[in-house]
Amino acid sequence: MSFELETASHPENLRRVAIEPVSRVEGHGKVTLLLDDDNRVHQVRLHIVEFRGFERFIQGRPYWEVPVMVQRLCGICPVSHHLAASKALDMVLGARLTPTAEKVRRLMHYGQILQSHALHFFHLSSPDLLFGFGSNVASRNVVGVIAAAPETAKKGVLLRKYGQEVIRMTAGKRVHGTGSIPGGVNKSLAAEERESLRKDIYQMVAWSREAVQIIRSLFEKNLAEYNAFGRFEAQSMSLVRADGAMDLYHGGLRARDATGKLLFDHFDYGRYWDVIAEEVKPWSYMKFPFFKNQGPEHGWYRVGPLTRVANCDFIPTPLADRERQQFLAYDGGSAAGATLGYHWARMIEMLHAAESIKDLLNDDDVVGTDLAAPPGQRQERGVGVIEAPRGTLIHHYRVNENDEVIRANLIVSTTHNNQAMNEAIRQVARQYLDGHEVTEGLLNHIEVAIRAFDPCLSCATHALGRMPLEVAIVSRDGTPVDSLMRDARGVCTRA
């Protein structure tokens, strides 16, 4: 599928409009639009303009350093990388986790889900949802939310704070902790830590239920707009438990086509490369994954909360599962296919995370002392997959006989969603911008579509092999002097 609304056969005759940077997301990206004199949109693209190369400089490091190193990819979702790497290296060691190690990791992970979803909804997306996509930019921010709805804003802050406390007590620090190690964990909860978290968890569950109702009421109030906004048909993929339940920590891969038909189910993620391939494009540092048997044009898909809620058979916590059923049934199921449905699904997952934390805190294994499993049969390759807040996260490592990482491949949630995000902004451009005079409010509609996916752009720029690259030299007054471009095959040409 092409991202262009029309073929831009003579781009030199078109006007270029850039949204740079895309705001209220993690990382650096921009959107470019090509418009003619009648403001007709000819092309829309999301460009990821930062490159961080973790896949390369991990090579040569001892494998036990990796879970701590890779979480430096991000300050918002470090736990997800920490755990995905640990799971991959469990496989390298042939280690089978103890009940305490697995449950402490799960507790850490659900703390991450809770704090990340609260941050995204209350801090980053709620200004658009509460005030309107084209509202006054001066108040369309978190300060405006605090002024207009102080109690709601306060609950969002405290939900995130609680999730960070769960992370601190399981990982050692709120950001970039060291709690998970290959083969287990290096600490469990102390008794006083467990009691401290128990004291507030029922309040967190109650506030999470309120958050689900906030986004539901916004859908009810703006049903026609929300259902149509950036809507497109897409295939989907997520982890599911062996019984089909949502499991954000472990499971097999399940994928569906745009009609809901299963493409594969309970697929062993240890061989993800049999079903997923990746390509690169010259205008973005982010890769474009696709289902291998369909090819890059038709095999793209989306991941994340919207996919997970619709893809599983049930959620194994009662309050969240009840909300899931209502979400899927709402308006004949229309919300489950809407780009803005991500926000509703995200709050259902936040409720599930709060319920899961409650259940784990009542399990004595989280204060156990059997923290690490003995090594089993050593493997040269390890794959760890987890459902990060933004979607399916894949870490893949090869380790040599000297315990050095010799290959690393990361496919992060935002990378899986790359083509889906481009499709969303293409649809929004067609709906709201085409033929209209461009204003800040209309351009914000493009950003609203991107924010629905909660992208982590800094996590997503780790392409393996030859990367497309363009280097431009300009004079002091901005006049182009020279330009050199390298394509995905490594061929260099001058513009």
C-alpha positions in Angstrom: 0.0 0.0 0.0 1.3 3.4 -0.9 1.2 6.2 1.7 0.5 8.8 -0.9 -3.0 10.1 -1.5 -2.1 10.8 -5.1 1.1 10.2 -7.0 3.4 13.1 -6.4 5.0 12.9 -9.9 6.3 16.4 -9.8 7.1 17.1 -6.1 9.1 20.2 -7.0 5.8 21.9 -7.9 4.2 21.2 -4.6 4.4 23.1 -1.3 5.9 21.3 1.7 4.4 21.6 5.1 6.2 20.0 8.1 5.1 19.3 11.6 8.4 19.3 13.4 8.7 18.0 16.0 5.6 15.9 16.7 4.7 17.0 20.2 3.5 15.1 23.3 5.2 11.8 22.3 8.4 10.2 23.5 11.2 10.7 21.1 11.7 12.9 18.0 9.7 12.6 14.8 8.2 14.8 12.1 5.4 14.7 9.6 5.7 16.1 6.1 2.8 17.0 3.7 3.0 17.9 0.1 0.2 20.3 -1.0 -0.6 21.9 -4.3 -1.9 25.5 -4.8 -5.4 24.4 -3.9 -4.3 22.8 -0.7 -4.9 19.3 -2.0 -2.8 16.8 -0.2 -0.5 14.7 -2.4 1.6 13.0 0.1 1.8 12.4 3.9 4.7 10.7 5.7 5.8 10.2 9.3 9.6 10.5 9.5 11.6 9.2 12.5 14.6 11.4 12.5 16.7 10.1 15.3 19.0 7.0 15.2 20.4 5.3 18.3 22.0 2.1 17.1 21.7 -0.1 20.2 21.7 -3.3 18.0 25.3 -2.5 17.1 27.0 -1.3 20.2 25.5 -4.2 22.3 27.7 -6.5 20.2 30.8 -7.6 22.1 29.3 -7.0 25.5 28.9 -9.8 28.1 25.3 -11.1 28.0 24.7 -10.4 31.7 25.1 -6.6 31.0 22.4 -6.5 28.4 19.2 -6.2 30.5 20.6 -3.1 32.2 22.1 -1.6 29.0 19.0 -1.9 26.7 16.6 -0.2 29.1 18.6 3.0 28.3 16.7 3.0 25.1 13.9 4.8 26.9 13.0 6.6 30.1 9.3 5.9 29.7 9.2 2.1 29.2 12.6 0.9 30.4 11.1 -2.0 32.3 9.7 -3.5 29.1 13.2 -3.7 27.5 14.7 -4.8 30.8 12.3 -7.8 31.0 12.3 -8.7 27.3 16.1 -8.9 27.4 16.0 -10.9 30.6 13.6 -13.4 29.0 15.8 -13.8 25.9 18.8 -14.5 28.1 16.8 -17.0 30.3 16.5 -18.9 27.0 20.3 -18.7 26.4 21.0 -20.0 29.9 18.3 -22.7 29.6 16.9 -21.4 32.9 13.4 -22.2 34.2 12.2 -19.3 36.5 11.3 -19.9 40.1 7.7 -18.9 41.1 9.1 -15.9 43.0 11.2 -14.7 40.1 8.4 -14.9 37.6 5.8 -13.2 39.9 8.2 -10.4 40.9 8.9 -9.8 37.2 5.2 -9.8 36.5 4.6 -7.3 39.3 7.3 -5.1 37.9 5.8 -5.3 34.5 2.3 -4.4 35.6 3.7 -1.5 37.5 5.2 -0.4 34.2 1.9 -0.8 32.3 0.0 1.2 35.0 2.4 4.1 35.1 2.9 4.3 31.3 -0.8 4.2 30.5 -1.6 6.8 33.1 1.1 9.1 31.8 -0.1 8.8 28.2 -3.8 9.2 28.9 -3.8 11.9 31.5 -0.6 13.9 30.5 -0.3 13.5 26.8 -3.7 12.7 25.2 -6.3 14.1 27.6 -5.8 17.8 26.4 -6.9 16.8 22.9 -9.8 14.6 24.2 -11.1 17.0 26.8 -10.7 20.3 24.9 -11.0 19.3 21.3 -8.5 18.6 18.6 -8.5 22.1 17.2 -8.9 24.0 20.5 -6.7 26.8 21.6 -3.1 25.7 21.7 -2.4 27.8 24.7 -4.6 25.7 26.9 -4.4 22.4 25.0 -1.8 20.9 27.4 -1.4 19.3 30.8 -1.4 22.6 32.5 -4.8 23.3 30.9 -6.1 19.9 32.1 -5.0 20.7 35.7 -6.8 24.0 35.6 -10.0 22.6 34.0 -10.2 19.3 35.8 -7.9 19.3 38.9 -9.3 16.2 40.5 -9.0 14.1 37.3 -5.4 15.4 36.8 -4.5 14.6 40.4 -5.7 11.0 40.1 -3.7 10.6 36.9 -0.6 11.8 38.6 -1.1 9.5 41.6 -1.9 6.5 39.4 1.5 7.0 37.7 3.2 7.6 41.0 1.9 4.3 42.3 3.1 2.4 39.3 6.5 3.9 39.7 6.6 2.8 43.3 5.8 -0.7 42.2 8.8 -0.5 39.8 11.1 1.0 42.5 10.3 -1.8 45.0 10.8 -4.6 42.4 13.6 -3.2 40.3 15.5 -1.0 42.8 14.8 2.3 41.1 11.9 4.0 39.4 13.8 4.4 36.2 16.6 2.1 34.9 16.5 -0.4 37.7 18.5 -3.7 38.0 15.9 -6.0 39.5 15.7 -8.6 36.7 18.8 -10.7 35.8 19.3 -13.6 33.4 17.7 -16.6 35.1 15.7 -14.7 37.7 15.6 -11.5 39.8 18.0 -10.1 42.4 15.4 -9.0 44.9 11.9 -9.8 46.0 9.5 -7.5 48.0 10.2 -6.9 51.6 7.2 -7.5 53.9 7.0 -3.8 54.7 7.1 -2.9 50.9 4.3 -5.3 50.2 2.1 -3.8 53.0 2.9 -0.3 51.7 1.7 -1.2 48.2 -1.4 -3.1 49.6 -2.5 0.0 51.4 -3.3 1.9 48.3 -4.0 -0.7 45.6 -7.8 -0.7 46.0 -7.8 3.1 45.5 -5.8 2.5 42.3 -8.3 0.0 41.1 -11.2 2.4 41.8 -9.4 5.3 39.9 -8.7 3.0 37.0 -12.3 2.1 36.7 -13.1 5.9 36.7 -10.6 6.4 33.9 -12.4 3.8 31.8 -15.6 5.6 32.3 -14.0 9.0 31.3 -13.0 7.7 27.9 -16.2 5.8 27.4 -18.2 9.0 28.1 -16.0 10.9 25.6 -16.8 8.3 22.9 -20.5 8.5 23.7 -20.4 12.3 23.4 -18.3 12.3 20.1 -19.3 8.9 18.6 -19.5 9.9 15.0 -16.2 11.8 15.0 -14.3 9.3 17.1 -15.4 6.3 15.1 -14.5 7.9 11.7 -11.3 9.7 12.8 -8.3 8.2 11.0 -10.1 4.9 10.6 -8.6 2.1 8.5 -8.8 -1.7 8.3 -5.7 -3.5 9.5 -4.3 -6.9 10.5 -3.3 -7.3 14.1 -0.9 -9.3 16.3 -0.4 -9.8 20.1 0.6 -12.4 22.7 -2.1 -14.6 24.2 -1.9 -17.1 27.0 -2.3 -20.9 26.2 -6.0 -20.6 27.0 -6.5 -17.5 24.9 -6.5 -15.0 27.8 -4.7 -11.7 27.6 -1.2 -12.1 29.0 1.1 -9.1 28.9 4.1 -11.0 30.2 4.2 -14.3 28.2 2.4 -16.4 25.7 2.2 -17.3 22.0 1.8 -15.0 19.0 -1.7 -14.7 17.6 -2.5 -12.7 14.4 -5.7 -11.9 12.6 -6.5 -10.4 9.3 -8.7 -7.3 9.0 -11.9 -9.4 9.1 -10.9 -11.1 12.3 -9.9 -14.4 10.7 -6.9 -16.1 12.4 -3.7 -16.1 10.4 -1.7 -17.9 13.1 -2.3 -18.8 16.7 -0.1 -19.7 19.7 2.9 -19.4 17.4 6.2 -19.9 19.3 7.8 -16.5 19.4 11.2 -18.2 19.7 10.9 -18.5 15.9 9.3 -15.2 15.1 11.4 -14.8 12.0 9.3 -17.5 10.3 6.3 -15.2 10.2 7.7 -11.7 10.5 10.2 -9.9 8.2 11.3 -6.3 8.0 12.2 -3.7 5.4 13.6 -0.2 5.4 12.6 2.9 3.5 14.8 5.8 2.6 12.8 8.5 4.4 12.7 7.1 7.9 15.1 5.5 10.4 12.4 3.2 11.6 11.9 -0.3 10.0 8.7 -1.5 8.5 7.8 -5.1 9.7 5.3 -7.3 7.8 3.9 -10.8 7.8 6.4 -12.7 5.7 4.0 -14.8 3.6 2.1 -11.6 2.5 5.0 -9.4 1.6 5.7 -5.8 2.6 2.9 -4.3 0.6 0.0 -6.3 2.1 1.5 -7.9 5.2 1.6 -4.9 7.5 -0.3 -5.0 10.8 -0.8 -3.1 14.1 -0.1 -4.0 17.7 -0.9 -2.5 21.2 -3.8 -2.1 23.5 -6.5 -2.0 20.8 -5.2 -5.2 19.3 -4.7 -7.0 22.6 -8.2 -6.2 23.9 -9.8 -7.4 20.7 -7.4 -10.3 20.0 -7.7 -12.2 23.3 -10.6 -14.5 24.3 -10.9 -12.9 27.7 -9.0 -10.8 30.3 -8.2 -12.9 33.4 -9.3 -10.2 35.9 -13.0 -9.7 36.3 -13.4 -5.9 36.2 -11.3 -5.4 33.2 -12.9 -8.3 31.4 -16.4 -6.8 32.0 -15.2 -3.6 30.5 -13.6 -5.4 27.6 -17.0 -7.0 26.7 -18.7 -3.7 26.8 -16.0 -2.1 24.7 -16.3 -4.8 22.0 -20.1 -4.6 22.0 -20.3 -0.8 21.9 -22.1 0.6 18.9 -22.0 -2.8 17.2 -18.3 -3.2 17.8 -17.3 0.0 15.9 -15.1 1.4 18.7 -12.9 -1.7 18.6 -11.9 -0.8 15.0 -11.4 3.0 15.6 -8.0 4.5 15.8 -9.1 6.5 18.9 -10.3 3.2 20.3 -6.7 2.8 21.4 -7.4 5.2 24.3 -10.4 3.2 25.5 -8.5 -0.1 25.3 -5.5 1.5 27.0 -7.6 2.4 30.1 -9.1 -1.2 30.2 -5.5 -2.5 30.3 -4.7 0.0 33.0 -7.5 -1.4 35.1 -6.3 -5.0 34.3 -2.8 -3.9 35.5 -4.2 -2.6 38.8 -6.2 -5.7 39.4 -3.2 -7.9 38.6 -1.0 -5.9 41.0 -3.6 -6.5 43.7 -3.7 -10.2 43.0 0.1 -10.5 43.0 0.5 -8.5 46.3 -1.8 -11.1 47.9 0.5 -13.9 46.7 3.2 -14.9 49.2 5.6 -15.8 46.4 6.4 -12.1 45.9 8.1 -12.0 49.2 9.9 -15.4 48.7 13.6 -16.0 48.8 14.2 -18.4 45.9 15.2 -15.7 43.4 17.2 -17.4 40.6 17.1 -20.7 38.8 20.1 -22.8 38.1 21.3 -22.8 34.5 20.1 -25.6 32.2 21.2 -26.5 28.7 23.0 -23.6 27.2 21.7 -22.2 23.9 23.4 -19.9 21.4 20.3 -17.9 20.7 17.6 -16.3 22.9 14.4 -14.6 22.0 12.3 -12.6 24.6 8.9 -11.3 23.8 6.7 -9.2 26.1 3.7 -7.0 25.6 5.0 -3.5 26.4 2.6 -0.7 27.0 2.7 0.2 23.3 2.5 -3.3 21.9 4.5 -6.5 21.2 8.3 -6.1 21.9 10.8 -8.5 20.5 14.4 -8.9 21.7 16.6 -11.4 19.9 20.3 -12.1 20.8 23.0 -14.6 19.8 25.7 -15.3 22.4 29.1 -17.0 21.6 31.1 -19.4 23.8 32.9 -16.5 25.4 29.5 -15.1 26.7 29.7 -12.2 24.3 26.6 -10.9 22.4 27.5 -11.3 18.7 24.1 -10.3 17.2 21.1 -8.3 18.4 17.8 -7.5 16.7 15.1 -5.5 18.4 11.6 -5.0 16.9 9.8 -2.7 19.3 6.1 -1.9 19.5 6.3 1.4 17.7 8.2 -0.3 14.8 5.4 -2.8 14.4 2.9 0.1 14.2 5.0 2.1 11.7 2.9 1.5 8.6 -0.3 1.7 10.6 0.6 5.1 11.9 1.3 6.3 8.4 -2.0 4.9 7.3 -3.8 6.8 10.1 -2.3 10.1 9.3 -3.0 9.6 5.6 -6.7 9.1 6.4 -6.8 12.1 8.7 -5.1 14.3 6.0 -7.8 13.1 3.6 -10.6 13.8 6.1 -9.6 17.1 7.6 -6.8 18.9 5.6 -7.4 18.1 1.9 -8.6 21.3 0.2 -8.6 23.4 3.3 -6.3 26.2 4.4 -3.7 24.7 6.8 -4.0 25.9 10.4 -2.3 24.8 13.6 -5.6 23.2 14.8 -5.9 21.2 11.6 -2.3 20.1 11.8 -2.9 19.0 15.4 -5.4 16.4 14.0 -2.4 14.7 12.4 -0.7 14.6 15.8 -3.8 13.3 17.5 -3.8 10.3 15.2 -0.1 9.6 16.0 -0.7 10.0 19.8 -3.4 7.4 19.7 -0.7 4.8 19.2 1.4 6.3 22.1 4.6 5.9 20.0 8.0 5.7 21.6 10.1 7.0 18.7 13.4 6.8 20.5 12.8 3.1 21.1 12.1 2.4 17.5 15.3 3.4 15.6 17.5 0.4 15.7 17.6 -0.9 12.1 19.9 -3.8 11.4 22.3 -3.7 8.4 22.5 -1.0 5.8 20.4 2.1 6.6 19.0 4.6 4.2 20.7 7.9 4.9 20.7 11.4 3.3 23.4 13.9 4.1 22.9 17.5 2.9 25.4 20.4 3.0 24.0 23.9 3.1 25.7 27.3 3.1 25.4 29.8 6.0 22.4 31.4 4.3 20.6 28.1 3.8 21.4 27.6 0.2 21.9 23.9 -0.7 25.5 23.1 -1.6 25.6 19.3 -2.0 23.6 16.2 -1.1 24.5 12.5 -1.0 21.9 9.8 -0.5 22.5 6.1 0.4 19.6 3.8 -0.3 18.5 0.6 1.6 20.9 -1.5 -0.6 23.9 0.6 0.3 24.1 2.4 -3.1 25.1 6.0 -2.9 23.9 8.7 -5.3 24.1 12.5 -5.5 20.8 14.3 -5.6 
